Amino acid sequence: MPHYLDVPVSKRLLQISCAFIWCLTAAGPIFGFAALKTVWLREGVYMDRCTPEENDMDFICSAREIRINFIFTCASVVTNFAGVIVGSILDKYGPQICGYVGGILIGVGALMLAFADKIILLDLYVWGYIILAFGGPFVFISSFHLSNAFPAYSGLILALLTGAFDSSTGVYLVYRLIYDETNGRFHPKAFFLLYLIVPIFILVASATIMPKDSYKPGGNIAKFGEEDDDLDLVDASSIVALEVDSRTGGIDPLRRDKTTTGGDEIEDALLSEQAALLSDGERDLDRKDVYEYDAEEMAKFRISGVWGALHGRTALRQIRTPWFMLLCLFTIIQMLRLNYFVASIRSQYDFIFHSPDIARRINEVFDIALPVGGVITVPIAGYLLDNYSMTVTLGVLLGMGTTMGILGNFPSMIAAYGNVGIFVIYRSLFYTTASDYSAKVFGFDTFGKVYGLISTISGVFNFAQSAFDHLTHDVLHRDPRPVNIGLLILSTSIGSLWVWYVATQTKKIRRSALEIEAEQAAVLRMPGYASSEY
């Protein structure tokens, strides 16, 4: 792993820019399904699933609705299921190889969708969309390590990349708007052939600009700590041992670890690493600059309250803790809520308002708001994650999710637009928080495996979307509210438990760190103190 100080600032900025561009265009356009679905419906995709009488009605017949939603269900499942594969490849071969694989998959998927209406032996709408979905995580997840390129702004960088991921839903919105303006002359085949520019850019950037290996965290301190099977806490002594003095910006020699073996060696190793950086002729940094970097990083790490909680442990041990289990359960429910809404927003509001026209207008606003929300959320998420504890951020997330779930069930235009507005911000904030939480709690040594496993598990449960579609259309007579309310109750219950757990563990971590710091503090004599000898 390269250290961020080994790479010029200009190159690091260029790498982040490239990652932003491909996340904006390729990481998650499949979630802009609502806009592309409109185009496909106008193109007559799956019209043969309805009777001639049903095709003359104002609403889409259930068979066609379920089949076209099945495309998105499969794609969203594959997107999440790909996480564990991407994580394994990322941890073993690095981000550059992930870029190559992602670029190839996205190119193949685009070609399949371009010729989907010409092939009848295989449903290329499903398979093309699935392959596009499979390629997205390769270019998205492999970009997370770039948050270590500027550790003091790791939260902002993650928010920027996640915001680009959310805004990538606008790819199909832009296409739909052009399709409307040209009265359908800009055929899907032309669009997807033009889209091949994106995977070509990914392949070229991966080969020429992006790093071969992930950036090493600037303050990966907890890996030096001892592991305790009985606690889901970081070994606070290891943090204190390398803690940076906030007054001087340097390492406090009086805080050398005295409770664990190897304290001297750890500090010496860190100082040796810094000395090596200082001897690099290409760097114009002196000892003060390096210490300032460390102080800034440590300040950010300490704000979160959870940084280093499970660093240094194996992925197997990490996933056995409530830190992982609660994040995984919450992610499963959120993915179901978010994807179910994306796929069925028009039919939901069609039923709630009993008006296809109102449903269409809300859908159009949603198509525009979804990518815009990703952009708006970037500074919000960056500010929260860099300046507030993880407990506060999770509390904000829980409050927004609960409010969103309540508003989505009322036949009010204010409630509907409020639901859409909160949804587009919540979606981006959730993805950013989940990735930031994973990086801070589990560390980048196992990030690919752990984050990938969470994505995979939630992806498997996303097959429930298809069951929800059948339940809504066949049993509940197109009424989405029972499903929405059920998901809301689950989300609020698990989310509240998660916030409580993180809050209590954060207090334990900080108390433990303060106790060890107090034990290792230097003994200072009071002014005027005179020793007495007997």
Secondary structure, DSSP 8 states (H G I E B T S, - for coil): --BGGGS-HHHHHHHHHHHHHHIIIIISGGGGHHHHHHHHHHTTTTGGGS-HHHHTSSS--HHHHHHHHHHHHHHHHHHHHHHHHHHHHHHHH-HHHHHHHHHHHHHHHHHHHHTTTT--SS-HHHHHHHHHHHHHHHHHHTTGGGGGGSGGGHHHHHHHHHHHHHHTTHHHHHHHHHHHHTTT-S-HHHHHHHTTHHHHHHHHHHHHTS-SS--B-TT--GGGS---TT-SS--HHHHHHT-B-TTTSSB-GGG---SSTTHHHHHHHHHHHHHHHHH-TT----HHHHHHHHHHHHHHHHHHS-TTSSTTS-HHHHTTSHHHHHHHHHHHHHHHHHHHHHHHHHHHHHHHHT-HHHHHHHHHHHHHHHHHHHHHHHHHHHHHHHHS-HHHHHHHHHHHHHHHHHHTTS--HHHHHHHHHHHHHHHHHHHHHHHHHHHHHH-TTSHHHHHHHHHHHHHHHTTHHHHHHHIIIIISTT--HHHHHHHHHHHHHHHHHHHHHHHHHHHHHHHHHHHHHHHHS-----TT------
